[in-house]
Amino acid sequence: MPGSRQQNYQILLDEGKCDYRYFQALHLPCRHILATCSHARLDWKDHVHPMKTVIKVYRMKFRPIGHKDDCPTYMMVLIFDPVLD
């Protein structure tokens, strides 16, 4: 792709890891996992968690955040870099 940088990511299918970290975070195959499986002629479904396992995470109840007035205030100061002007 013009203007894009090519990056290399280490894929460890047996450990369920990809340096891109999408795979570990969401337990869904990223494009790197799919490309690796395709290149090695492997079925990608053998290397990801079944969706029924992923969906179990969302069965538990999440605590509501509450009203925004209950949150502590945060003062953010923006400092502009004159070099970027």
C-alpha positions as YAML, in Angstrom:
chain: A
units: angstrom
residues:
- id: 1
  name: MET
  ca: [0.00, 0.00, 0.00]
- id: 2
  name: PRO
  ca: [1.51, 3.38, -0.93]
- id: 3
  name: GLY
  ca: [2.54, 5.47, 2.05]
- id: 4
  name: SER
  ca: [2.15, 2.66, 4.57]
- id: 5
  name: ARG
  ca: [4.92, 1.10, 6.59]
- id: 6
  name: GLN
  ca: [5.38, -2.63, 6.52]
- id: 7
  name: GLN
  ca: [5.68, -4.13, 9.97]
- id: 8
  name: ASN
  ca: [6.58, -7.64, 11.00]
- id: 9
  name: TYR
  ca: [4.79, -9.43, 13.80]
- id: 10
  name: GLN
  ca: [5.85, -12.63, 15.51]
- id: 11
  name: ILE
  ca: [3.12, -15.27, 15.51]
- id: 12
  name: LEU
  ca: [3.15, -18.14, 18.01]
- id: 13
  name: LEU
  ca: [0.10, -20.21, 17.13]
- id: 14
  name: ASP
  ca: [0.73, -22.88, 19.77]
- id: 15
  name: GLU
  ca: [0.82, -20.20, 22.47]
- id: 16
  name: GLY
  ca: [-2.03, -18.15, 20.99]
- id: 17
  name: LYS
  ca: [0.15, -15.06, 20.59]
- id: 18
  name: CYS
  ca: [0.73, -12.39, 17.99]
- id: 19
  name: ASP
  ca: [2.85, -9.27, 18.57]
- id: 20
  name: TYR
  ca: [-0.07, -7.22, 17.21]
- id: 21
  name: ARG
  ca: [-1.90, -8.15, 20.49]
- id: 22
  name: TYR
  ca: [-5.40, -8.10, 18.97]
- id: 23
  name: PHE
  ca: [-5.41, -11.89, 19.13]
- id: 24
  name: GLN
  ca: [-4.63, -12.00, 22.86]
- id: 25
  name: ALA
  ca: [-6.95, -9.13, 23.77]
- id: 26
  name: LEU
  ca: [-10.09, -10.26, 21.94]
- id: 27
  name: HIS
  ca: [-9.38, -13.96, 21.37]
- id: 28
  name: LEU
  ca: [-10.34, -13.42, 17.77]
- id: 29
  name: PRO
  ca: [-8.00, -13.94, 14.83]
- id: 30
  name: CYS
  ca: [-6.23, -10.86, 13.51]
- id: 31
  name: ARG
  ca: [-5.13, -10.65, 9.90]
- id: 32
  name: HIS
  ca: [-1.67, -11.87, 10.87]
- id: 33
  name: ILE
  ca: [-3.04, -15.08, 12.37]
- id: 34
  name: LEU
  ca: [-5.22, -15.65, 9.30]
- id: 35
  name: ALA
  ca: [-2.31, -15.03, 6.93]
- id: 36
  name: THR
  ca: [-0.04, -17.37, 8.91]
- id: 37
  name: CYS
  ca: [-2.63, -20.14, 8.91]
- id: 38
  name: SER
  ca: [-3.29, -19.66, 5.21]
- id: 39
  name: HIS
  ca: [0.43, -19.75, 4.39]
- id: 40
  name: ALA
  ca: [0.95, -22.91, 6.48]
- id: 41
  name: ARG
  ca: [-2.28, -24.48, 5.16]
- id: 42
  name: LEU
  ca: [-3.75, -24.68, 8.67]
- id: 43
  name: ASP
  ca: [-7.37, -24.25, 9.70]
- id: 44
  name: TRP
  ca: [-7.48, -20.97, 11.66]
- id: 45
  name: LYS
  ca: [-10.42, -22.27, 13.73]
- id: 46
  name: ASP
  ca: [-8.06, -24.70, 15.43]
- id: 47
  name: HIS
  ca: [-6.09, -21.77, 16.87]
- id: 48
  name: VAL
  ca: [-8.77, -19.51, 18.34]
- id: 49
  name: HIS
  ca: [-11.18, -19.77, 21.25]
- id: 50
  name: PRO
  ca: [-14.65, -20.91, 20.21]
- id: 51
  name: MET
  ca: [-17.14, -18.02, 20.20]
- id: 52
  name: LYS
  ca: [-19.17, -19.71, 22.93]
- id: 53
  name: THR
  ca: [-16.11, -19.34, 25.20]
- id: 54
  name: VAL
  ca: [-15.62, -15.68, 24.28]
- id: 55
  name: ILE
  ca: [-19.31, -14.91, 24.83]
- id: 56
  name: LYS
  ca: [-19.15, -16.30, 28.39]
- id: 57
  name: VAL
  ca: [-17.19, -13.19, 29.39]
- id: 58
  name: TYR
  ca: [-20.25, -11.07, 28.75]
- id: 59
  name: ARG
  ca: [-22.57, -13.19, 30.90]
- id: 60
  name: MET
  ca: [-21.31, -11.60, 34.10]
- id: 61
  name: LYS
  ca: [-22.83, -8.38, 35.28]
- id: 62
  name: PHE
  ca: [-20.94, -5.15, 34.86]
- id: 63
  name: ARG
  ca: [-21.16, -2.50, 37.55]
- id: 64
  name: PRO
  ca: [-22.66, 0.74, 36.30]
- id: 65
  name: ILE
  ca: [-20.28, 3.67, 36.16]
- id: 66
  name: GLY
  ca: [-22.66, 6.02, 37.95]
- id: 67
  name: HIS
  ca: [-23.39, 9.66, 37.39]
- id: 68
  name: LYS
  ca: [-20.67, 11.90, 35.97]
- id: 69
  name: ASP
  ca: [-20.97, 14.19, 39.03]
- id: 70
  name: ASP
  ca: [-19.77, 11.28, 41.23]
- id: 71
  name: CYS
  ca: [-16.44, 11.12, 39.37]
- id: 72
  name: PRO
  ca: [-13.49, 13.20, 40.55]
- id: 73
  name: THR
  ca: [-12.70, 16.21, 38.44]
- id: 74
  name: TYR
  ca: [-9.62, 16.15, 36.29]
- id: 75
  name: MET
  ca: [-7.82, 19.26, 35.20]
- id: 76
  name: MET
  ca: [-6.13, 18.80, 31.86]
- id: 77
  name: VAL
  ca: [-3.52, 21.28, 30.69]
- id: 78
  name: LEU
  ca: [-2.65, 21.35, 27.02]
- id: 79
  name: ILE
  ca: [0.85, 22.44, 26.13]
- id: 80
  name: PHE
  ca: [1.29, 23.19, 22.46]
- id: 81
  name: ASP
  ca: [4.59, 22.40, 20.79]
- id: 82
  name: PRO
  ca: [5.63, 25.39, 18.65]
- id: 83
  name: VAL
  ca: [7.67, 23.06, 16.43]
- id: 84
  name: LEU
  ca: [4.45, 21.45, 15.24]
- id: 85
  name: ASP
  ca: [2.86, 24.75, 14.17]
...
